[in-house]
């Protein structure tokens, strides 16, 4: 059953944080999950944040089981690069809420598809998009919520974390002639008797410096 004007007034107004906006959308979406026969769990929380595989991952949303939450919540994370499009972030949130409603063990199978399509999500079940029937019930909610606070965060790797060094190169130096080079720990460990200096006429050994 769609929300009444009184119900919409409860979730309307400007939201101070992105999380309050997302959780207000979830609260307003609950009657629609009830309508299609897949009620949402009582404890669901949503946030803007990078997925578990990091900023370089192409994942745009994740739902974590309440079994791993200390206070028993399903935890949903939505990629910050989507934030400039409130409708898109809401339909991705709907996709993740379906996971919470049907159980993560259902994955993107038949049960997931039944709930998602009943709510108006279309396309491939692993990457759904909002269809016309989703907009029928979701657009009034979006209008009542007002703008999504904050701004989108681009995917460029510009952060205090810097660039991850995937393989650390270790410096070696000859104990006789001073020749130096760099190699990996794996290469050093493969030569248990040590590495000899490659310089002609030098009988020195390469040591970590």
Backbone as a chain_set.jsonl record, in Angstrom:
{"seq": "XXXXXXXXXXXXXXXXXXXXXXXXXXXXXXXXXXXXXXXXXXXXXXXXXXXXXXXXXXXXXXXXXXXXXXXXXXXXXXXXXXXXXXXXXXXXXXXXXXXXXXXXXXXXXXXXXXXXXXXXXXXXXXXXXXXXXXXXXXXXXXXXXXXXXXXXXXXXXXXXXXXXXXXXXXXXXXXXXXXXXXXXXXXXXXXXXXXXXXXXXXXXXXXXX", "coords": {"N": [[0.852, -1.197, 0.0], [0.639, 2.212, -0.91], [2.315, 5.056, 0.629], [0.525, 7.252, 2.792], [-0.408, 10.771, 2.731], [0.107, 11.749, 5.25], [1.961, 9.892, 6.218], [4.031, 10.365, 4.418], [4.76, 12.898, 5.187], [6.082, 12.439, 7.522], [8.529, 11.335, 6.77], [9.537, 13.348, 5.254], [11.289, 16.495, 4.553], [14.45, 18.226, 4.864], [17.369, 16.269, 5.12], [19.94, 15.871, 7.495], [22.201, 14.255, 7.175], [23.741, 11.883, 4.921], [23.266, 9.265, 5.616], [20.933, 9.4, 7.18], [19.103, 10.112, 5.234], [19.175, 7.849, 3.525], [18.287, 5.862, 5.304], [15.78, 6.847, 5.866], [14.568, 6.534, 3.392], [14.536, 3.756, 3.322], [12.767, 3.225, 5.456], [10.411, 4.3, 4.4], [10.075, 2.63, 2.254], [9.354, 0.212, 3.305], [6.5, -0.532, 3.494], [6.032, -1.257, 0.854], [7.643, -3.443, 0.394], [6.316, -5.138, 2.136], [3.92, -5.295, 0.758], [4.537, -6.839, -1.505], [5.011, -9.225, -0.393], [7.439, -9.756, 0.879], [8.612, -8.902, 3.576], [10.768, -6.476, 5.097], [13.619, -7.049, 7.244], [13.657, -6.011, 10.697], [15.92, -4.664, 11.564], [17.902, -2.808, 9.776], [20.516, -1.08, 8.236], [21.921, 1.655, 6.474], [24.647, 3.017, 4.578], [26.918, 5.365, 3.006], [29.721, 4.33, 1.307], [32.896, 2.804, 0.395], [33.01, -0.378, -1.277], [33.71, -3.728, 0.032], [35.922, -4.692, -1.347], [37.369, -2.489, -1.929], [38.233, 0.858, -3.256], [38.86, 0.584, -5.951], [37.283, -1.403, -6.909], [34.484, -2.431, -8.935], [32.055, -2.763, -7.835], [28.895, -1.533, -6.841], [27.174, -1.592, -4.746], [26.595, -3.193, -1.577], [25.34, -5.709, 0.587], [25.585, -6.642, 3.86], [25.503, -9.44, 6.026], [23.399, -9.733, 8.937], [24.534, -11.344, 10.768], [27.204, -10.759, 11.058], [27.288, -8.327, 12.207], [27.742, -6.435, 15.134], [25.56, -5.444, 16.531], [23.453, -6.744, 15.376], [22.41, -5.821, 12.902], [21.482, -5.729, 9.428], [23.832, -4.574, 7.196], [24.2, -2.112, 4.831], [26.087, -0.9, 2.144], [26.799, 1.727, -0.064], [28.193, 2.829, -3.072], [30.142, 5.815, -3.192], [30.485, 7.271, -5.58], [28.117, 7.329, -6.942], [26.528, 9.245, -5.869], [25.553, 11.677, -6.872], [23.218, 11.202, -8.193], [20.246, 10.809, -7.026], [18.029, 9.171, -7.53], [19.157, 6.949, -8.784], [20.845, 5.979, -6.757], [18.935, 5.28, -4.932], [17.587, 3.212, -6.234], [19.569, 1.298, -6.365], [19.923, 0.938, -3.655], [17.438, -0.219, -3.137], [17.79, -2.674, -4.446], [19.78, -3.815, -2.782], [18.34, -3.933, -0.419], [16.515, -5.862, -1.113], [18.129, -8.128, -0.984], [18.45, -8.249, 1.807], [15.817, -8.743, 2.52], [15.098, -11.219, 1.349], [17.066, -12.883, 2.185], [20.536, -13.479, 2.341], [21.515, -15.875, 1.484], [19.969, -16.582, -0.655], [21.057, -15.359, -2.796], [21.244, -14.198, -6.138], [19.115, -15.566, -7.131], [16.016, -17.367, -7.858], [14.17, -16.619, -5.82], [15.112, -14.099, -5.074], [14.771, -12.777, -7.541], [11.982, -12.842, -7.792], [11.096, -11.125, -5.752], [12.482, -8.735, -6.42], [11.573, -8.104, -9.06], [8.871, -7.781, -8.545], [8.925, -5.43, -7.171], [9.553, -3.691, -9.13], [12.106, -3.602, -10.205], [14.313, -4.125, -12.903], [16.017, -5.868, -15.641], [19.225, -7.601, -15.727], [19.596, -9.757, -12.978], [21.814, -9.581, -11.324], [22.609, -7.029, -11.683], [20.558, -4.942, -11.435], [18.21, -2.432, -12.631], [16.157, 0.491, -12.26], [12.807, 0.084, -13.15], [9.735, 1.158, -14.841], [7.633, 0.519, -13.0], [8.913, 0.583, -10.558], [9.461, 3.306, -10.292], [6.89, 4.283, -9.933], [6.162, 3.835, -7.233], [8.456, 4.67, -5.876], [9.277, 7.261, -6.683], [7.496, 9.233, -5.471], [8.374, 8.983, -2.822], [11.057, 9.796, -3.032], [10.653, 12.45, -3.77], [9.575, 13.421, -1.425], [11.674, 13.201, 0.352], [13.593, 15.065, -0.308], [16.732, 16.655, -1.355], [19.609, 14.51, -1.631], [22.007, 14.591, 0.85], [25.388, 15.946, 0.676], [27.992, 15.211, -1.765], [28.881, 13.616, -4.876], [31.633, 11.332, -4.955], [34.427, 11.06, -6.866], [36.045, 8.429, -8.837], [38.789, 8.606, -9.074], [42.021, 7.886, -7.82], [42.728, 9.624, -5.486], [43.761, 10.217, -2.579], [44.655, 10.263, 0.947], [45.654, 7.818, 1.382], [47.381, 7.048, -0.639], [49.141, 5.36, -3.336], [48.86, 1.907, -3.584], [51.521, -0.319, -3.035], [52.157, -3.096, -4.741], [54.129, -5.097, -4.897], [56.886, -5.328, -2.922], [60.084, -4.071, -3.405], [63.258, -5.093, -2.535], [66.356, -3.787, -1.388], [69.619, -4.777, -2.318], [73.102, -5.148, -1.595], [76.475, -5.468, -2.598], [78.914, -7.013, -0.565], [81.534, -6.532, -1.042], [82.338, -5.083, -3.472], [80.421, -3.105, -3.568], [78.356, -2.973, -5.384], [74.901, -2.508, -6.165], [71.422, -3.467, -6.142], [67.908, -4.143, -6.752], [65.413, -6.448, -5.673], [62.816, -8.966, -5.287], [61.461, -10.261, -2.172], [60.69, -12.886, -2.423], [62.379, -13.836, -4.43], [64.825, -13.677, -3.169], [64.482, -15.476, -1.047], [64.335, -17.829, -2.43], [66.896, -18.528, -2.952], [68.626, -20.017, -0.903], [71.301, -20.297, -0.194], [72.346, -17.853, -0.549], [72.99, -14.89, -2.57], [75.224, -14.274, -5.15], [77.52, -11.71, -6.161], [76.97, -10.15, -9.302], [78.924, -8.819, -10.702], [81.709, -8.96, -12.852], [84.763, -10.6, -11.946], [84.386, -10.195, -9.252], [84.016, -11.568, -6.104], [82.155, -11.251, -4.185], [79.252, -11.243, -1.944], [75.732, -10.664, -2.152], [74.008, -8.579, 0.029], [71.311, -7.72, 2.234], [70.481, -4.316, 2.436]], "CA": [[0.0, 0.0, 0.0], [1.439, 3.431, -0.95], [2.263, 5.885, 1.827], [-0.439, 8.346, 2.817], [0.226, 12.084, 2.855], [0.601, 11.858, 6.626], [3.186, 9.098, 6.302], [5.071, 11.046, 3.668], [5.196, 14.052, 5.966], [6.991, 11.96, 8.562], [9.853, 11.111, 6.201], [9.925, 14.49, 4.44], [12.18, 17.541, 5.061], [15.867, 18.069, 4.563], [18.062, 15.357, 6.025], [21.266, 16.417, 7.795], [23.276, 13.355, 6.752], [23.408, 10.925, 3.86], [22.739, 8.053, 6.24], [19.537, 9.608, 7.584], [18.329, 10.087, 3.985], [19.074, 6.449, 3.097], [17.458, 5.11, 6.245], [14.407, 7.32, 5.695], [14.05, 5.845, 2.205], [14.257, 2.378, 3.736], [11.542, 3.228, 6.266], [9.271, 4.554, 3.519], [9.937, 1.501, 1.325], [8.89, -0.986, 4.011], [5.159, -0.983, 3.1], [6.058, -1.831, -0.49], [8.164, -4.803, 0.577], [5.201, -5.901, 2.713], [2.911, -5.476, -0.296], [4.926, -7.91, -2.435], [5.164, -10.465, 0.362], [8.805, -9.949, 1.369], [8.869, -7.836, 4.548], [12.157, -6.223, 5.462], [13.976, -7.258, 8.651], [13.484, -4.786, 11.486], [17.196, -3.984, 11.771], [18.65, -2.593, 8.538], [21.184, 0.222, 8.292], [22.58, 1.942, 5.196], [25.683, 4.046, 4.604], [27.709, 5.592, 1.805], [31.093, 3.898, 1.559], [33.457, 1.919, -0.617], [32.73, -1.799, -1.032], [34.736, -4.457, 0.775], [37.114, -4.902, -2.172], [38.091, -1.24, -2.075], [37.795, 1.893, -4.184], [39.076, 0.174, -7.342], [36.258, -2.373, -7.277], [33.355, -1.901, -9.703], [30.829, -3.022, -7.076], [28.244, -0.273, -6.479], [26.411, -1.766, -3.51], [26.789, -4.458, -0.868], [24.54, -5.959, 1.787], [26.283, -7.541, 4.776], [24.613, -10.199, 6.904], [23.273, -9.313, 10.335], [25.335, -12.252, 11.592], [28.535, -10.194, 11.274], [27.115, -7.024, 12.855], [27.725, -6.59, 16.586], [24.227, -5.167, 17.073], [22.432, -7.508, 14.666], [21.839, -5.123, 11.746], [21.959, -5.873, 8.061], [24.568, -3.347, 6.885], [24.247, -1.867, 3.393], [27.038, 0.136, 1.747], [26.573, 2.172, -1.434], [29.385, 3.497, -3.596], [29.964, 7.273, -3.176], [30.502, 7.884, -6.908], [26.739, 7.409, -7.455], [25.733, 10.099, -5.007], [24.948, 12.813, -7.562], [21.946, 10.758, -8.766], [19.481, 10.257, -5.904], [17.171, 8.091, -8.012], [19.992, 5.767, -9.016], [21.31, 5.42, -5.489], [17.766, 4.676, -4.287], [17.243, 1.91, -6.833], [20.607, 0.36, -5.916], [19.552, 0.624, -2.272], [16.331, -1.182, -3.214], [18.407, -3.966, -4.798], [20.434, -4.363, -1.586], [17.274, -4.247, 0.538], [15.958, -7.159, -1.52], [19.011, -9.143, -0.388], [18.113, -8.363, 3.23], [14.458, -9.271, 2.655], [14.988, -12.633, 0.949], [18.166, -13.637, 2.779], [21.721, -13.462, 1.489], [21.742, -17.204, 0.924], [19.218, -16.675, -1.917], [21.898, -14.737, -3.827], [20.424, -13.536, -7.163], [18.308, -16.638, -7.694], [14.585, -17.238, -8.139], [13.498, -15.876, -4.754], [15.538, -12.708, -5.239], [14.137, -12.246, -8.748], [10.55, -12.661, -7.548], [10.929, -9.908, -4.956], [12.996, -7.578, -7.152], [10.688, -7.749, -10.17], [7.608, -7.306, -7.975], [9.154, -4.043, -6.754], [9.78, -2.875, -10.318], [13.484, -3.634, -10.695], [14.387, -4.861, -14.164], [17.356, -6.156, -16.134], [19.936, -8.744, -15.171], [19.393, -9.711, -11.536], [23.046, -9.187, -10.646], [22.836, -5.6, -11.921], [19.228, -4.428, -11.768], [17.96, -1.0, -12.768], [14.774, 0.842, -11.958], [11.841, 0.068, -14.231], [8.6, 2.067, -14.636], [6.859, 0.186, -11.8], [9.672, 1.063, -9.396], [9.279, 4.755, -10.197], [5.531, 4.576, -9.463], [6.125, 3.933, -5.771], [9.665, 5.273, -5.308], [9.407, 8.69, -6.978], [6.891, 10.054, -4.417], [9.246, 8.947, -1.644], [12.207, 10.645, -3.328], [10.204, 13.843, -3.728], [9.347, 13.799, -0.027], [12.931, 13.208, 1.1], [14.449, 16.192, -0.642], [18.039, 16.294, -1.922], [20.528, 13.65, -0.887], [23.113, 15.445, 1.321], [26.736, 15.625, 0.229], [28.271, 15.217, -3.2], [29.505, 12.385, -5.364], [33.09, 11.222, -4.854], [34.908, 10.416, -8.076], [36.797, 7.186, -8.687], [40.23, 8.812, -9.142], [42.679, 7.466, -6.584], [43.34, 10.801, -4.881], [43.466, 10.168, -1.152], [45.837, 10.208, 1.804], [46.152, 6.45, 1.399], [48.424, 6.872, -1.628], [49.044, 4.206, -4.228], [49.296, 0.667, -2.956], [52.636, -0.999, -3.669], [51.753, -4.5, -4.744], [55.3, -5.932, -4.635], [57.953, -4.522, -2.345], [61.411, -4.388, -3.919], [64.255, -4.98, -1.476], [67.676, -3.39, -1.88], [70.756, -5.639, -2.001], [74.385, -4.496, -1.871], [77.617, -6.38, -2.52], [79.734, -6.739, 0.614], [82.919, -6.255, -1.422], [82.518, -3.993, -4.439], [79.415, -2.066, -3.385], [77.278, -3.063, -6.382], [73.578, -2.591, -5.538], [70.277, -3.75, -7.009], [66.682, -4.418, -6.004], [64.684, -7.646, -6.083], [61.727, -9.297, -4.369], [61.762, -11.178, -1.073], [60.495, -14.242, -2.939], [63.577, -14.219, -5.175], [65.898, -13.869, -2.184], [64.209, -16.701, -0.289], [64.535, -18.988, -3.309], [68.336, -18.826, -2.976], [68.957, -20.158, 0.512], [72.75, -20.184, -0.001], [72.734, -16.472, -0.791], [73.156, -14.426, -3.942], [76.573, -13.767, -5.407], [77.578, -10.473, -6.937], [77.07, -10.431, -10.744], [80.012, -8.052, -11.315], [82.858, -9.813, -13.203], [85.964, -10.543, -11.109], [84.038, -9.912, -7.851], [83.553, -12.78, -5.423], [81.342, -10.834, -3.042], [77.872, -11.707, -1.795], [74.732, -9.599, -2.032], [73.412, -8.529, 1.358], [70.244, -6.714, 2.417], [71.022, -3.053, 2.948]], "C": [[0.887, 1.247, 0.0], [1.302, 4.23, 0.344], [1.188, 6.954, 1.686], [0.312, 9.667, 2.908], [0.792, 12.292, 4.248], [1.909, 11.101, 6.793], [4.339, 9.786, 5.585], [5.612, 12.244, 4.43], [6.21, 13.654, 7.024], [8.404, 11.817, 8.019], [10.345, 12.298, 5.374], [10.867, 15.418, 5.202], [13.619, 17.215, 4.713], [16.521, 17.154, 5.591], [19.485, 15.849, 6.247], [22.419, 15.549, 7.311], [22.793, 12.431, 5.641], [22.754, 9.68, 4.448], [21.28, 8.226, 6.651], [18.622, 9.59, 6.365], [18.111, 8.643, 3.533], [18.151, 5.654, 4.006], [16.003, 5.568, 6.21], [13.775, 6.689, 4.456], [13.681, 4.411, 2.557], [12.954, 2.295, 4.517], [10.309, 3.405, 5.386], [9.028, 3.405, 2.544], [9.348, 0.264, 1.991], [7.486, -1.443, 3.605], [5.131, -1.653, 1.726], [6.675, -3.228, -0.479], [7.087, -5.698, 1.191], [4.187, -6.259, 1.627], [3.249, -6.642, -1.219], [5.244, -9.214, -1.707], [6.56, -10.778, 0.851], [9.15, -8.836, 2.36], [10.349, -7.708, 4.884], [12.412, -6.594, 6.916], [13.878, -5.935, 9.406], [14.773, -3.988, 11.608], [17.997, -3.943, 10.468], [19.25, -1.194, 8.599], [21.966, 0.427, 7.001], [23.561, 3.094, 5.331], [26.275, 4.219, 3.208], [29.143, 5.182, 2.125], [31.573, 2.96, 0.476], [33.179, 0.465, -0.269], [33.922, -2.494, -0.396], [36.014, -4.681, -0.024], [37.825, -3.609, -2.519], [37.58, -0.329, -3.17], [37.935, 1.478, -5.645], [38.032, -0.83, -7.829], [35.131, -1.689, -8.044], [32.021, -2.14, -8.998], [30.217, -1.692, -6.645], [27.402, -0.382, -5.217], [26.675, -3.124, -2.904], [25.851, -4.529, 0.322], [25.277, -7.001, 2.618], [25.289, -8.178, 5.737], [24.565, -9.622, 8.311], [24.091, -10.199, 11.265], [26.722, -11.695, 11.881], [28.479, -8.816, 11.921], [26.988, -7.211, 14.363], [26.351, -6.302, 17.185], [23.112, -5.76, 16.219], [21.759, -6.813, 13.509], [22.346, -5.715, 10.433], [22.613, -4.536, 7.709], [24.706, -3.22, 5.371], [25.201, -0.71, 3.115], [26.857, 0.434, 0.264], [27.738, 3.045, -1.881], [29.184, 5.01, -3.693], [29.969, 7.927, -4.546], [29.111, 8.01, -7.514], [25.956, 8.553, -6.839], [25.074, 11.284, -5.696], [23.588, 12.473, -8.158], [21.136, 10.059, -7.678], [18.604, 9.092, -6.337], [17.973, 6.814, -8.209], [20.445, 5.151, -7.693], [20.152, 4.766, -4.743], [17.41, 3.338, -4.918], [18.312, 0.867, -6.523], [20.351, -0.032, -4.463], [18.412, -0.39, -2.249], [16.857, -2.582, -3.522], [19.033, -4.61, -3.558], [19.413, -4.704, -0.502], [16.596, -5.569, 0.182], [16.811, -8.292, -0.95], [18.673, -9.355, 1.086], [16.757, -9.029, 3.42], [14.38, -10.767, 2.365], [16.057, -13.508, 1.585], [19.351, -13.714, 1.833], [21.985, -14.811, 0.833], [20.992, -17.406, -0.396], [20.015, -16.137, -3.098], [21.012, -13.999, -4.837], [19.522, -14.55, -7.871], [16.83, -16.323, -7.801], [13.856, -16.396, -7.096], [13.835, -14.392, -4.83], [14.811, -12.072, -6.415], [12.652, -11.976, -8.532], [10.292, -11.375, -6.783], [11.329, -8.675, -5.755], [12.054, -7.146, -8.271], [9.338, -7.253, -9.672], [7.714, -5.857, -7.53], [9.469, -3.127, -7.93], [11.218, -2.78, -10.772], [13.543, -4.53, -11.927], [15.841, -5.136, -14.536], [17.935, -7.411, -15.515], [19.898, -8.66, -13.651], [20.655, -9.357, -10.752], [23.338, -7.696, -10.798], [21.52, -4.951, -12.337], [19.227, -2.916, -11.936], [16.481, -0.756, -12.489], [13.915, 0.811, -13.216], [10.687, 1.012, -13.925], [7.822, 1.786, -13.354], [7.591, 0.579, -10.522], [9.426, 2.549, -9.199], [7.893, 5.124, -9.668], [5.496, 4.74, -7.95], [7.316, 4.69, -5.187], [9.758, 6.775, -5.545], [8.71, 9.58, -5.948], [7.731, 10.079, -3.135], [10.439, 9.87, -1.854], [11.836, 12.118, -3.265], [10.031, 14.322, -2.294], [10.647, 13.932, 0.758], [13.768, 14.447, 0.845], [15.802, 15.715, -1.141], [18.829, 15.354, -1.007], [21.718, 14.499, -0.452], [24.462, 15.001, 0.769], [26.862, 15.681, -1.277], [28.948, 13.917, -3.589], [31.016, 12.463, -5.216], [33.575, 10.439, -6.055], [35.764, 9.201, -7.791], [38.305, 7.36, -8.837], [40.856, 8.491, -7.796], [43.456, 8.631, -5.977], [42.956, 10.844, -3.413], [44.762, 10.093, -0.371], [46.433, 8.816, 1.847], [47.281, 6.21, 0.408], [48.199, 5.639, -2.478], [49.608, 2.974, -3.545], [50.446, 0.041, -3.746], [52.378, -2.495, -3.598], [52.916, -5.439, -4.436], [56.43, -5.054, -4.125], [59.302, -4.999, -2.871], [62.443, -4.096, -2.836], [65.63, -4.677, -2.071], [68.744, -4.363, -1.386], [72.037, -4.906, -2.369], [75.514, -5.502, -1.676], [78.505, -6.003, -1.342], [81.2, -6.475, 0.279], [83.038, -5.044, -2.34], [81.488, -2.877, -4.322], [78.323, -2.048, -4.433], [75.93, -3.201, -5.665], [72.502, -2.853, -6.581], [69.062, -3.987, -6.121], [66.01, -5.67, -6.559], [63.608, -7.946, -5.042], [62.188, -10.254, -3.28], [61.64, -12.624, -1.541], [61.743, -14.736, -3.665], [64.74, -14.482, -4.219], [65.72, -15.194, -1.457], [64.435, -17.956, -1.124], [65.997, -19.413, -3.382], [68.84, -18.871, -1.537], [70.447, -19.99, 0.786], [73.254, -18.768, -0.245], [72.913, -16.165, -2.263], [74.561, -13.86, -4.106], [76.507, -12.527, -6.285], [77.747, -10.801, -8.42], [78.217, -9.702, -11.43], [81.192, -8.986, -11.629], [84.052, -9.56, -12.272], [85.671, -10.14, -9.668], [83.468, -11.18, -7.237], [82.662, -12.461, -4.221], [79.945, -11.442, -3.054], [76.938, -10.512, -1.642], [74.04, -9.703, -0.684], [72.291, -7.494, 1.379], [70.851, -5.447, 2.985], [69.902, -2.166, 3.46]], "O": [[1.799, 1.343, 0.821], [0.311, 4.103, 1.064], [0.968, 7.493, 0.602], [1.522, 9.685, 3.133], [1.83, 12.933, 4.415], [2.847, 11.59, 7.423], [5.471, 9.795, 6.067], [6.796, 12.566, 4.326], [7.09, 14.438, 7.379], [9.372, 12.134, 8.71], [11.456, 12.26, 4.845], [11.202, 15.159, 6.358], [13.956, 16.096, 4.325], [16.254, 17.259, 6.788], [20.17, 16.208, 5.289], [23.509, 16.062, 7.06], [21.594, 12.23, 5.453], [21.823, 9.115, 3.874], [20.477, 7.306, 6.491], [17.491, 9.109, 6.445], [16.991, 8.258, 3.197], [17.332, 4.865, 3.535], [15.096, 4.784, 6.488], [12.592, 6.349, 4.463], [12.636, 3.912, 2.14], [12.133, 1.41, 4.277], [9.288, 2.748, 5.594], [7.91, 3.223, 2.062], [8.887, -0.644, 1.3], [7.287, -2.638, 3.386], [4.295, -2.52, 1.473], [6.273, -4.094, -1.255], [6.954, -6.865, 0.822], [3.669, -7.374, 1.583], [2.353, -7.357, -1.668], [5.688, -10.185, -2.32], [6.856, -11.92, 1.202], [9.902, -7.922, 2.02], [11.079, -8.697, 4.946], [11.512, -6.467, 7.746], [14.004, -4.864, 8.811], [14.731, -2.765, 11.742], [18.674, -4.904, 10.105], [18.571, -0.236, 8.971], [22.595, -0.5, 6.491], [23.337, 4.028, 6.101], [26.152, 3.346, 2.348], [29.713, 5.644, 3.113], [30.777, 2.389, -0.269], [33.118, 0.111, 0.909], [35.008, -1.923, -0.297], [37.084, -4.844, 0.563], [38.772, -3.61, -3.305], [36.651, -0.658, -3.907], [37.197, 1.976, -6.495], [37.915, -1.075, -9.03], [34.855, -0.509, -7.83], [30.971, -1.757, -9.514], [30.924, -0.818, -6.143], [26.964, 0.633, -4.676], [26.945, -4.093, -3.614], [25.599, -3.524, 0.986], [25.56, -8.102, 2.145], [24.351, -7.529, 6.201], [25.555, -9.092, 8.814], [24.316, -9.844, 12.422], [27.36, -12.11, 12.848], [29.52, -8.203, 12.158], [26.214, -8.052, 14.822], [26.008, -6.851, 18.232], [21.96, -5.338, 16.319], [20.636, -7.171, 13.153], [23.494, -6.148, 10.339], [22.008, -3.481, 7.904], [25.256, -4.101, 4.711], [25.134, 0.331, 3.769], [26.773, -0.477, -0.56], [28.203, 3.904, -1.132], [28.166, 5.456, -4.221], [29.493, 9.056, -4.672], [28.935, 8.724, -8.501], [24.824, 8.81, -7.249], [24.122, 11.848, -5.157], [22.87, 13.375, -8.59], [21.314, 8.865, -7.434], [18.45, 8.125, -5.591], [17.525, 5.727, -7.845], [20.426, 3.93, -7.537], [20.358, 3.804, -4.003], [16.978, 2.421, -4.219], [18.004, -0.321, -6.426], [20.537, -1.189, -4.083], [18.418, -1.314, -1.435], [16.414, -3.561, -2.922], [18.844, -5.801, -3.309], [19.603, -5.661, 0.249], [16.156, -6.305, 1.065], [16.278, -9.3, -0.486], [18.614, -10.489, 1.56], [16.563, -9.792, 4.367], [13.673, -11.499, 3.058], [15.971, -14.735, 1.532], [19.18, -13.987, 0.645], [22.596, -14.888, -0.232], [21.336, -18.297, -1.172], [19.696, -16.417, -4.254], [20.12, -13.25, -4.437], [19.21, -14.406, -9.053], [16.434, -15.158, -7.832], [13.023, -15.558, -7.441], [12.965, -13.536, -4.671], [14.295, -10.96, -6.304], [12.123, -10.985, -9.036], [9.38, -10.619, -7.119], [10.604, -7.681, -5.77], [11.766, -5.958, -8.416], [8.722, -6.396, -10.306], [6.718, -5.133, -7.512], [9.633, -1.92, -7.75], [11.536, -1.965, -11.637], [12.891, -5.574, -11.976], [16.768, -4.705, -13.851], [17.232, -8.184, -14.865], [20.145, -7.592, -13.09], [20.562, -8.879, -9.622], [24.215, -7.162, -10.12], [21.388, -4.468, -13.461], [20.117, -2.217, -11.452], [15.67, -1.682, -12.486], [14.251, 1.433, -14.224], [10.66, 1.613, -12.851], [7.391, 2.724, -12.683], [6.955, 0.877, -9.51], [9.207, 3.004, -8.076], [7.734, 6.161, -9.025], [4.877, 5.672, -7.438], [7.202, 5.288, -4.117], [10.269, 7.496, -4.688], [9.276, 10.606, -5.571], [7.782, 11.098, -2.447], [10.795, 10.64, -0.962], [12.608, 12.939, -2.769], [10.304, 15.481, -1.979], [10.713, 14.692, 1.723], [14.57, 14.839, 1.693], [16.009, 14.517, -1.332], [18.722, 15.409, 0.218], [22.386, 15.081, -1.307], [24.656, 13.832, 0.436], [25.958, 16.138, -1.976], [29.511, 13.212, -2.752], [31.605, 13.537, -5.338], [33.186, 9.287, -6.249], [36.163, 8.963, -6.651], [39.043, 6.38, -8.742], [40.281, 8.794, -6.751], [44.687, 8.624, -5.957], [41.944, 11.44, -3.047], [45.834, 9.888, -0.941], [47.567, 8.632, 2.288], [48.063, 5.274, 0.58], [47.181, 4.958, -2.348], [50.709, 3.005, -2.994], [50.363, -0.111, -4.965], [52.382, -3.085, -2.518], [52.723, -6.466, -3.785], [56.877, -4.141, -4.819], [59.624, -6.184, -2.793], [62.494, -2.993, -2.291], [66.017, -5.226, -3.103], [68.78, -4.727, -0.211], [72.067, -4.139, -3.331], [75.514, -6.282, -0.724], [78.815, -4.829, -1.138], [82.014, -6.226, 1.168], [83.751, -4.091, -2.028], [81.662, -1.813, -4.915], [77.441, -1.191, -4.382], [75.825, -3.924, -4.675], [72.654, -2.505, -7.752], [69.172, -4.027, -4.896], [66.036, -5.919, -7.765], [63.508, -7.252, -4.03], [63.178, -10.967, -3.441], [62.401, -13.487, -1.104], [62.124, -15.9, -3.54], [65.537, -15.395, -4.432], [66.677, -15.945, -1.272], [64.699, -19.028, -0.577], [66.306, -20.521, -3.82], [69.401, -17.902, -1.024], [70.826, -19.583, 1.884], [74.454, -18.511, -0.158], [72.979, -17.068, -3.097], [75.02, -13.061, -3.289], [75.56, -12.329, -7.046], [78.577, -11.64, -8.771], [78.47, -9.93, -12.613], [81.629, -9.729, -10.751], [84.302, -8.425, -11.868], [86.589, -9.78, -8.93], [82.55, -11.791, -7.785], [82.449, -13.306, -3.352], [79.518, -12.062, -4.028], [77.31, -9.484, -1.075], [73.549, -10.765, -0.3], [72.323, -6.514, 0.635], [71.651, -5.503, 3.919], [70.158, -1.058, 3.931]]}, "num_chains": 1, "name": "protein.A"}
